[in-house]
Structures are given as structure tokens and as C-alpha cells.
Amino acid sequence: MSANDVIIFIHVLAWVFWLGTDIGVFVGAKFSEKAELSVETRLTVLKVAMLLDAAPRIAVPIVFATGAAMANAMGVDLIPEFAGWLIGGLWLAVVLTVITSQGQGTLGHAAMHTQLAINALVFLGMGGLGVATLLGYDYMPDWLAVKLIAYAVIAAAAIRLEATFKPAVADYVKLEMEGASDELNASLSKHMKPVYNAVLLIYAGTITAAYFGLIKPF
């Protein structure tokens, strides 16, 4: 098995963990809304979902770094391979800081802002290169351009997800402190709807990127 084969294997495995565990997060969040469950059960399910959420967050920079290495192996030198590994490593360090700090404290807040900036750069950079390629600029194969655009859509959805989840977090805190009520349950369901929409957009982007990366239809 060559080094490139190992990179491809890690790349595909990261996609699997990304989508697979994210579905567990989605289902767990849905169950945490169920008013017929006890508050303790709902919060426990939510905590499990948040633990699972670490896997797709970690997978994202791994997919980026291995994807850059695979592109270089195909002769698509969008960025030097060492730069791809460096950016991926720094991105992973930021993600791990966000996870371990839960976005709290000076370091946690800085990591959260850095993560937001990275997603914005991914949206503009990868999305821009993908669109330019489809418009006729010969940067890469069209199938890879679509994969980059899908990745850019995922980054935009991640930004949207972080913003829309804040009101829901406030509801969950209130649920833990004050217990359930019809009013709070309704508020939680209302605030989780845009979160689910963002998650579904991430799923769509992930499936699209995986399809075009593996099948290469054009």
C-alpha cells in the first residue's frame, strides 16, 4: 500500500465519520426535544449528542488536508502539499481547542472566532475556485470543482449553524435550571428548526462532495 493509498483511505474514512456521527447528533437533538421524556433524560441525550458532535468537527480539517494531498498527487497544485498539511493541522488544533474549552474563556473565545474565520475563508476560497473552474478557468477537473463548491456550501452552513444554535443553547440552559414547560418546549422547537435546516444542508453538501469525489461523473 502506497502513501497515497493511505491518504485516500483516511480521506474516505473521515467522510464516513463526518456523516455517520452527524446523523447521531441529529437524532439525539430530536430526542432532546421530546416533552414526554424527563428533563434528566432529555439533557443526557443532548450531552451524548454533543459528545458525538466532536467526530465530524475533527473530520473536517482531516478531509481538507488529505484532499489537498490527493489533489497534488493528481497534478492539481492549488496549494503546495506541505501547505495543505500545515493548514489542516492548525485547523485541527483550533477545532480541538473549541471542543476541549467548550468555547469558554479567553482561549475558547479566540478559537471560536478563528474557526468562524476559517469557515469564511473556505467558503470564499474553495467556492470561488470551484465556480471559476465551472465558468471556464482551467484550474481543475469539473468534478473536483463541484466537490470544492459542496465543501464551500458546508462551510457556509456551519457558520449558519453556529449562529442559529445560540438561542437553542439558552433554552437548554433554562430547561436545566427551571425544568420543562409548554412555553419552553415550544421555544426550543422553534429555535431548533433553523439548526436542523443548517444540518440538512451540511448533509447535502457532504453527500454531494463524496459522490463527485468517488464517482467523478465528468
NORJOCOR-V810734 format. One record per helix or strand of 3 or more residues. SS is the DSSP state (H for helix, E for strand). FROM is the first residue (numbers start at 1). TO is the last residue. If there is no record, write none. Layout:
# NORJOCOR-V810734
SS_FROM_TO ; SS_FROM_TO
This chain:
# NORJOCOR-V810734
H_3_32 ; H_39_73 ; H_81_101 ; H_105_134 ; H_142_178 ; H_182_215
